[in-house]
Amino acid sequence: MDSSEMNEKEEIRTEVPVEENTQVETQQEEASGQEGRGRDGRHEGRGDRRGGRGRGDRRNRDRNRDGEGSEKEFVEKLVKLNRTAKVVKGGRRFSFSALVVVGDRKGRVGYGFGKANDVSEAIKKSTERAKRNLIQLPVKNGTIPHEVIGKFKASRVLLKPACSGTGIIAGGPVRAIMEAGGITDVLSKSIGASSQYNVVKAAFNCIEKMLNAKSVAKNRGKVISNMWG
C-alpha cells in the first residue's frame, strides 16, 4: 500500500471518534437541559401549589378568627352537669342534662337548660337556649343599684350592692350569673333550698325585680345623673 492511502485511512479513523464524541456531548447537554427544565418546571409547579395552599390557609385562618371573635362575644358558665341512667334490656342507657349561664359582661345575661344523650350536645342545646333568653342586668359602678330578694319555689336569693374592691361574695350559681353580667362587687346570700336550678331561677327573679334608672327617672321627672347620685 502507498503511504498516501495509509495517511488517508488514519485520518478517517481519527475523525470518526471526534464526531462521535461531539454527538455524545451534544446529547448530554440536551439531556441535562431537559432535566434542568423539568426540575425548574417541577419547582415552579410546587411553588404555585404551595402559594395556592398558603392563600387558602390564610383565608381559612381569617374566617376562623372572625368566627372566634363572634363566639367570644358571650361568656359561657357551666353551672351544673347531671347524668342519668336508664336500665334497658341490653344494659344501661345514659342521658345528660346541662345548666348553662351566658353573658356578655356588659349587662346582658341568660340561662338555659338542655338534655341530650351526649355531654357536648347537652351543653350546646343549653347554650343556644340561654342566648335566646337574654335579659338586661342593671349595673352601677360595677355593682347592682339596690338591694333585692328573689324567690323561686323553696329557694330565695338576697342581693346587696357593695363598694368597689369587695368582690363577688356569692356561691357557685349566683357567682356565675354575676360574672357573666359584668358585676364585680356584690353581696349575696342563698336562703332555703340549695338546688342549683332553683337558685339560678331565684337569682334571675332578683334581676327582673331590679329597677332601671331610665324608667325611674322618667316616672319621677328627673335626670339620670340625679338618680345615680
VOVO-860053 format. One record per residue (C-alpha): residue number from 1; x, y, z. Coordinates in nm, 3 decimals. Example, Ala and Ser with C-alpha at 12.3 -4.5 7.8 and 13.67 -1.06 7.14 Angstrom:
<nodes>
<node><num>1</num><x>1.230</x><y>-0.450</y><z>0.780</z></node>
<node><num>2</num><x>1.367</x><y>-0.106</y><z>0.714</z></node>
</nodes>
This chain:
<nodes>
<node><num>1</num><x>0.000</x><y>0.000</y><z>0.000</z></node>
<node><num>2</num><x>0.112</x><y>0.354</y><z>-0.071</z></node>
<node><num>3</num><x>0.196</x><y>0.592</y><z>0.205</z></node>
<node><num>4</num><x>-0.077</x><y>0.835</y><z>0.085</z></node>
<node><num>5</num><x>-0.351</x><y>0.575</y><z>0.124</z></node>
<node><num>6</num><x>-0.225</x><y>0.486</y><z>0.472</z></node>
<node><num>7</num><x>-0.238</x><y>0.852</y><z>0.577</z></node>
<node><num>8</num><x>-0.597</x><y>0.891</y><z>0.447</z></node>
<node><num>9</num><x>-0.716</x><y>0.583</y><z>0.643</z></node>
<node><num>10</num><x>-0.553</x><y>0.712</y><z>0.960</z></node>
<node><num>11</num><x>-0.717</x><y>1.049</y><z>0.912</z></node>
<node><num>12</num><x>-1.058</x><y>0.882</y><z>0.869</z></node>
<node><num>13</num><x>-1.004</x><y>0.672</y><z>1.181</z></node>
<node><num>14</num><x>-0.909</x><y>0.977</y><z>1.383</z></node>
<node><num>15</num><x>-1.203</x><y>1.186</y><z>1.258</z></node>
<node><num>16</num><x>-1.475</x><y>0.928</y><z>1.340</z></node>
<node><num>17</num><x>-1.425</x><y>0.931</y><z>1.719</z></node>
<node><num>18</num><x>-1.426</x><y>1.311</y><z>1.720</z></node>
<node><num>19</num><x>-1.772</x><y>1.317</y><z>1.555</z></node>
<node><num>20</num><x>-1.897</x><y>1.052</y><z>1.797</z></node>
<node><num>21</num><x>-1.763</x><y>1.249</y><z>2.093</z></node>
<node><num>22</num><x>-1.928</x><y>1.568</y><z>1.972</z></node>
<node><num>23</num><x>-2.260</x><y>1.391</y><z>1.924</z></node>
<node><num>24</num><x>-2.236</x><y>1.236</y><z>2.270</z></node>
<node><num>25</num><x>-2.156</x><y>1.576</y><z>2.423</z></node>
<node><num>26</num><x>-2.449</x><y>1.742</y><z>2.246</z></node>
<node><num>27</num><x>-2.683</x><y>1.464</y><z>2.361</z></node>
<node><num>28</num><x>-2.559</x><y>1.501</y><z>2.719</z></node>
<node><num>29</num><x>-2.609</x><y>1.878</y><z>2.704</z></node>
<node><num>30</num><x>-2.963</x><y>1.836</y><z>2.568</z></node>
<node><num>31</num><x>-3.044</x><y>1.575</y><z>2.834</z></node>
<node><num>32</num><x>-2.905</x><y>1.794</y><z>3.111</z></node>
<node><num>33</num><x>-3.102</x><y>2.091</y><z>2.974</z></node>
<node><num>34</num><x>-3.424</x><y>1.890</y><z>2.968</z></node>
<node><num>35</num><x>-3.359</x><y>1.768</y><z>3.322</z></node>
<node><num>36</num><x>-3.297</x><y>2.125</y><z>3.434</z></node>
<node><num>37</num><x>-3.616</x><y>2.241</y><z>3.266</z></node>
<node><num>38</num><x>-3.808</x><y>1.951</y><z>3.418</z></node>
<node><num>39</num><x>-3.673</x><y>2.034</y><z>3.761</z></node>
<node><num>40</num><x>-3.747</x><y>2.401</y><z>3.715</z></node>
<node><num>41</num><x>-4.094</x><y>2.316</y><z>3.597</z></node>
<node><num>42</num><x>-4.149</x><y>2.091</y><z>3.896</z></node>
<node><num>43</num><x>-4.022</x><y>2.356</y><z>4.133</z></node>
<node><num>44</num><x>-4.244</x><y>2.614</y><z>3.967</z></node>
<node><num>45</num><x>-4.542</x><y>2.384</y><z>3.998</z></node>
<node><num>46</num><x>-4.462</x><y>2.316</y><z>4.362</z></node>
<node><num>47</num><x>-4.419</x><y>2.684</y><z>4.424</z></node>
<node><num>48</num><x>-4.755</x><y>2.757</y><z>4.264</z></node>
<node><num>49</num><x>-4.915</x><y>2.480</y><z>4.465</z></node>
<node><num>50</num><x>-4.757</x><y>2.599</y><z>4.783</z></node>
<node><num>51</num><x>-4.866</x><y>2.952</y><z>4.705</z></node>
<node><num>52</num><x>-5.221</x><y>2.836</y><z>4.644</z></node>
<node><num>53</num><x>-5.224</x><y>2.639</y><z>4.966</z></node>
<node><num>54</num><x>-5.081</x><y>2.936</y><z>5.153</z></node>
<node><num>55</num><x>-5.357</x><y>3.165</y><z>5.025</z></node>
<node><num>56</num><x>-5.623</x><y>2.912</y><z>5.114</z></node>
<node><num>57</num><x>-5.476</x><y>2.868</y><z>5.462</z></node>
<node><num>58</num><x>-5.472</x><y>3.243</y><z>5.515</z></node>
<node><num>59</num><x>-5.835</x><y>3.275</y><z>5.409</z></node>
<node><num>60</num><x>-5.937</x><y>2.988</y><z>5.638</z></node>
<node><num>61</num><x>-5.742</x><y>3.141</y><z>5.925</z></node>
<node><num>62</num><x>-5.914</x><y>3.477</y><z>5.870</z></node>
<node><num>63</num><x>-6.254</x><y>3.306</y><z>5.868</z></node>
<node><num>64</num><x>-6.169</x><y>3.114</y><z>6.184</z></node>
<node><num>65</num><x>-6.057</x><y>3.432</y><z>6.355</z></node>
<node><num>66</num><x>-6.382</x><y>3.605</y><z>6.259</z></node>
<node><num>67</num><x>-6.580</x><y>3.307</y><z>6.392</z></node>
<node><num>68</num><x>-6.381</x><y>3.307</y><z>6.715</z></node>
<node><num>69</num><x>-6.442</x><y>3.679</y><z>6.757</z></node>
<node><num>70</num><x>-6.818</x><y>3.636</y><z>6.718</z></node>
<node><num>71</num><x>-6.820</x><y>3.339</y><z>6.958</z></node>
<node><num>72</num><x>-6.616</x><y>3.523</y><z>7.223</z></node>
<node><num>73</num><x>-6.882</x><y>3.793</y><z>7.244</z></node>
<node><num>74</num><x>-7.053</x><y>3.581</y><z>7.513</z></node>
<node><num>75</num><x>-6.907</x><y>3.416</y><z>7.822</z></node>
<node><num>76</num><x>-7.038</x><y>3.066</y><z>7.895</z></node>
<node><num>77</num><x>-7.052</x><y>2.930</y><z>8.250</z></node>
<node><num>78</num><x>-7.145</x><y>2.568</y><z>8.314</z></node>
<node><num>79</num><x>-7.338</x><y>2.564</y><z>8.642</z></node>
<node><num>80</num><x>-7.446</x><y>2.200</y><z>8.659</z></node>
<node><num>81</num><x>-7.397</x><y>1.883</y><z>8.456</z></node>
<node><num>82</num><x>-7.608</x><y>1.583</y><z>8.555</z></node>
<node><num>83</num><x>-7.604</x><y>1.223</y><z>8.430</z></node>
<node><num>84</num><x>-7.897</x><y>0.984</y><z>8.448</z></node>
<node><num>85</num><x>-7.904</x><y>0.613</y><z>8.363</z></node>
<node><num>86</num><x>-8.196</x><y>0.413</y><z>8.232</z></node>
<node><num>87</num><x>-8.179</x><y>0.034</y><z>8.264</z></node>
<node><num>88</num><x>-8.289</x><y>-0.141</y><z>7.943</z></node>
<node><num>89</num><x>-8.266</x><y>-0.495</y><z>7.809</z></node>
<node><num>90</num><x>-7.915</x><y>-0.452</y><z>7.665</z></node>
<node><num>91</num><x>-7.774</x><y>-0.266</y><z>7.964</z></node>
<node><num>92</num><x>-7.784</x><y>0.094</y><z>8.084</z></node>
<node><num>93</num><x>-7.860</x><y>0.393</y><z>7.864</z></node>
<node><num>94</num><x>-7.713</x><y>0.726</y><z>7.979</z></node>
<node><num>95</num><x>-7.851</x><y>1.074</y><z>7.923</z></node>
<node><num>96</num><x>-7.706</x><y>1.410</y><z>8.027</z></node>
<node><num>97</num><x>-7.856</x><y>1.744</y><z>8.131</z></node>
<node><num>98</num><x>-7.668</x><y>2.075</y><z>8.150</z></node>
<node><num>99</num><x>-7.746</x><y>2.411</y><z>8.307</z></node>
<node><num>100</num><x>-7.551</x><y>2.697</y><z>8.147</z></node>
<node><num>101</num><x>-7.536</x><y>3.072</y><z>8.214</z></node>
<node><num>102</num><x>-7.438</x><y>3.305</y><z>7.929</z></node>
<node><num>103</num><x>-7.348</x><y>3.676</y><z>7.938</z></node>
<node><num>104</num><x>-7.156</x><y>3.945</y><z>7.753</z></node>
<node><num>105</num><x>-7.012</x><y>4.111</y><z>8.068</z></node>
<node><num>106</num><x>-7.190</x><y>4.431</y><z>7.965</z></node>
<node><num>107</num><x>-7.522</x><y>4.385</y><z>8.144</z></node>
<node><num>108</num><x>-7.689</x><y>4.105</y><z>7.946</z></node>
<node><num>109</num><x>-7.730</x><y>3.757</y><z>8.096</z></node>
<node><num>110</num><x>-7.938</x><y>3.446</y><z>8.029</z></node>
<node><num>111</num><x>-7.964</x><y>3.084</y><z>8.133</z></node>
<node><num>112</num><x>-8.057</x><y>2.764</y><z>7.952</z></node>
<node><num>113</num><x>-8.128</x><y>2.402</y><z>8.037</z></node>
<node><num>114</num><x>-8.077</x><y>2.123</y><z>7.784</z></node>
<node><num>115</num><x>-8.087</x><y>1.744</y><z>7.769</z></node>
<node><num>116</num><x>-7.919</x><y>1.503</y><z>7.526</z></node>
<node><num>117</num><x>-7.753</x><y>1.163</y><z>7.503</z></node>
<node><num>118</num><x>-7.411</x><y>1.330</y><z>7.471</z></node>
<node><num>119</num><x>-7.240</x><y>1.580</y><z>7.701</z></node>
<node><num>120</num><x>-7.134</x><y>1.819</y><z>7.426</z></node>
<node><num>121</num><x>-7.479</x><y>1.813</y><z>7.267</z></node>
<node><num>122</num><x>-7.647</x><y>1.887</y><z>7.601</z></node>
<node><num>123</num><x>-7.415</x><y>2.184</y><z>7.662</z></node>
<node><num>124</num><x>-7.474</x><y>2.309</y><z>7.308</z></node>
<node><num>125</num><x>-7.852</x><y>2.296</y><z>7.350</z></node>
<node><num>126</num><x>-7.845</x><y>2.477</y><z>7.682</z></node>
<node><num>127</num><x>-7.610</x><y>2.745</y><z>7.545</z></node>
<node><num>128</num><x>-7.834</x><y>2.814</y><z>7.247</z></node>
<node><num>129</num><x>-8.140</x><y>2.843</y><z>7.472</z></node>
<node><num>130</num><x>-7.952</x><y>3.077</y><z>7.705</z></node>
<node><num>131</num><x>-7.858</x><y>3.307</y><z>7.416</z></node>
<node><num>132</num><x>-8.225</x><y>3.322</y><z>7.310</z></node>
<node><num>133</num><x>-8.337</x><y>3.424</y><z>7.662</z></node>
<node><num>134</num><x>-8.112</x><y>3.720</y><z>7.748</z></node>
<node><num>135</num><x>-8.231</x><y>3.987</y><z>7.992</z></node>
<node><num>136</num><x>-8.083</x><y>4.321</y><z>8.098</z></node>
<node><num>137</num><x>-7.892</x><y>4.341</y><z>8.428</z></node>
<node><num>138</num><x>-7.865</x><y>4.696</y><z>8.569</z></node>
<node><num>139</num><x>-7.502</x><y>4.778</y><z>8.657</z></node>
<node><num>140</num><x>-7.399</x><y>5.077</y><z>8.870</z></node>
<node><num>141</num><x>-7.023</x><y>5.129</y><z>8.905</z></node>
<node><num>142</num><x>-6.958</x><y>4.754</y><z>8.894</z></node>
<node><num>143</num><x>-7.239</x><y>4.665</y><z>9.137</z></node>
<node><num>144</num><x>-7.620</x><y>4.646</y><z>9.146</z></node>
<node><num>145</num><x>-7.828</x><y>4.961</y><z>9.204</z></node>
<node><num>146</num><x>-8.020</x><y>4.847</y><z>9.516</z></node>
<node><num>147</num><x>-8.097</x><y>4.556</y><z>9.747</z></node>
<node><num>148</num><x>-8.341</x><y>4.294</y><z>9.621</z></node>
<node><num>149</num><x>-8.475</x><y>3.949</y><z>9.714</z></node>
<node><num>150</num><x>-8.574</x><y>3.691</y><z>9.455</z></node>
<node><num>151</num><x>-8.786</x><y>3.380</y><z>9.506</z></node>
<node><num>152</num><x>-8.848</x><y>3.057</y><z>9.320</z></node>
<node><num>153</num><x>-9.033</x><y>2.773</y><z>9.491</z></node>
<node><num>154</num><x>-8.838</x><y>2.690</y><z>9.811</z></node>
<node><num>155</num><x>-8.527</x><y>2.895</y><z>9.718</z></node>
<node><num>156</num><x>-8.461</x><y>3.259</y><z>9.796</z></node>
<node><num>157</num><x>-8.164</x><y>3.475</y><z>9.697</z></node>
<node><num>158</num><x>-8.068</x><y>3.806</y><z>9.859</z></node>
<node><num>159</num><x>-7.851</x><y>4.051</y><z>9.664</z></node>
<node><num>160</num><x>-7.694</x><y>4.367</y><z>9.811</z></node>
<node><num>161</num><x>-7.476</x><y>4.634</y><z>9.647</z></node>
<node><num>162</num><x>-7.116</x><y>4.658</y><z>9.766</z></node>
<node><num>163</num><x>-6.838</x><y>4.914</y><z>9.746</z></node>
<node><num>164</num><x>-6.554</x><y>4.876</y><z>9.498</z></node>
<node><num>165</num><x>-6.292</x><y>4.621</y><z>9.600</z></node>
<node><num>166</num><x>-6.533</x><y>4.392</y><z>9.781</z></node>
<node><num>167</num><x>-6.551</x><y>4.135</y><z>9.503</z></node>
<node><num>168</num><x>-6.828</x><y>3.885</y><z>9.436</z></node>
<node><num>169</num><x>-6.935</x><y>3.731</y><z>9.766</z></node>
<node><num>170</num><x>-7.159</x><y>3.454</y><z>9.635</z></node>
<node><num>171</num><x>-7.191</x><y>3.082</y><z>9.581</z></node>
<node><num>172</num><x>-7.144</x><y>2.893</y><z>9.255</z></node>
<node><num>173</num><x>-7.469</x><y>2.965</y><z>9.064</z></node>
<node><num>174</num><x>-7.503</x><y>3.330</y><z>9.171</z></node>
<node><num>175</num><x>-7.131</x><y>3.393</y><z>9.113</z></node>
<node><num>176</num><x>-7.157</x><y>3.260</y><z>8.758</z></node>
<node><num>177</num><x>-7.450</x><y>3.492</y><z>8.686</z></node>
<node><num>178</num><x>-7.277</x><y>3.799</y><z>8.830</z></node>
<node><num>179</num><x>-6.951</x><y>3.734</y><z>8.644</z></node>
<node><num>180</num><x>-7.132</x><y>3.678</y><z>8.316</z></node>
<node><num>181</num><x>-7.329</x><y>4.002</y><z>8.363</z></node>
<node><num>182</num><x>-7.026</x><y>4.217</y><z>8.436</z></node>
<node><num>183</num><x>-7.079</x><y>4.267</y><z>8.811</z></node>
<node><num>184</num><x>-6.751</x><y>4.299</y><z>9.004</z></node>
<node><num>185</num><x>-6.874</x><y>4.383</y><z>9.358</z></node>
<node><num>186</num><x>-7.184</x><y>4.234</y><z>9.520</z></node>
<node><num>187</num><x>-7.302</x><y>4.065</y><z>9.840</z></node>
<node><num>188</num><x>-7.540</x><y>3.770</y><z>9.821</z></node>
<node><num>189</num><x>-7.698</x><y>3.507</y><z>10.038</z></node>
<node><num>190</num><x>-7.886</x><y>3.193</y><z>9.934</z></node>
<node><num>191</num><x>-8.174</x><y>3.108</y><z>10.169</z></node>
<node><num>192</num><x>-8.386</x><y>2.794</y><z>10.163</z></node>
<node><num>193</num><x>-8.345</x><y>2.509</y><z>9.917</z></node>
<node><num>194</num><x>-7.997</x><y>2.474</y><z>9.769</z></node>
<node><num>195</num><x>-8.096</x><y>2.321</y><z>9.434</z></node>
<node><num>196</num><x>-7.877</x><y>2.488</y><z>9.174</z></node>
<node><num>197</num><x>-8.157</x><y>2.513</y><z>8.920</z></node>
<node><num>198</num><x>-8.389</x><y>2.680</y><z>9.175</z></node>
<node><num>199</num><x>-8.112</x><y>2.914</y><z>9.291</z></node>
<node><num>200</num><x>-8.049</x><y>3.027</y><z>8.932</z></node>
<node><num>201</num><x>-8.422</x><y>3.089</y><z>8.881</z></node>
<node><num>202</num><x>-8.436</x><y>3.288</y><z>9.207</z></node>
<node><num>203</num><x>-8.131</x><y>3.495</y><z>9.105</z></node>
<node><num>204</num><x>-8.293</x><y>3.580</y><z>8.772</z></node>
<node><num>205</num><x>-8.608</x><y>3.675</y><z>8.962</z></node>
<node><num>206</num><x>-8.390</x><y>3.925</y><z>9.150</z></node>
<node><num>207</num><x>-8.266</x><y>4.069</y><z>8.821</z></node>
<node><num>208</num><x>-8.621</x><y>4.103</y><z>8.691</z></node>
<node><num>209</num><x>-8.721</x><y>4.295</y><z>9.006</z></node>
<node><num>210</num><x>-8.434</x><y>4.543</y><z>8.980</z></node>
<node><num>211</num><x>-8.540</x><y>4.894</y><z>8.885</z></node>
<node><num>212</num><x>-8.398</x><y>5.057</y><z>8.576</z></node>
<node><num>213</num><x>-8.259</x><y>5.408</y><z>8.627</z></node>
<node><num>214</num><x>-8.401</x><y>5.539</y><z>8.299</z></node>
<node><num>215</num><x>-8.757</x><y>5.429</y><z>8.368</z></node>
<node><num>216</num><x>-8.748</x><y>5.555</y><z>8.731</z></node>
<node><num>217</num><x>-8.603</x><y>5.892</y><z>8.626</z></node>
<node><num>218</num><x>-8.868</x><y>5.926</y><z>8.357</z></node>
<node><num>219</num><x>-9.151</x><y>5.849</y><z>8.603</z></node>
<node><num>220</num><x>-9.016</x><y>6.098</y><z>8.858</z></node>
<node><num>221</num><x>-8.938</x><y>6.365</y><z>8.601</z></node>
<node><num>222</num><x>-8.567</x><y>6.378</y><z>8.686</z></node>
<node><num>223</num><x>-8.232</x><y>6.336</y><z>8.509</z></node>
<node><num>224</num><x>-8.042</x><y>6.006</y><z>8.525</z></node>
<node><num>225</num><x>-7.740</x><y>6.181</y><z>8.682</z></node>
<node><num>226</num><x>-7.957</x><y>6.283</y><z>8.977</z></node>
<node><num>227</num><x>-8.085</x><y>5.928</y><z>9.013</z></node>
<node><num>228</num><x>-7.738</x><y>5.768</y><z>9.019</z></node>
<node><num>229</num><x>-7.611</x><y>6.019</y><z>9.275</z></node>
</nodes>
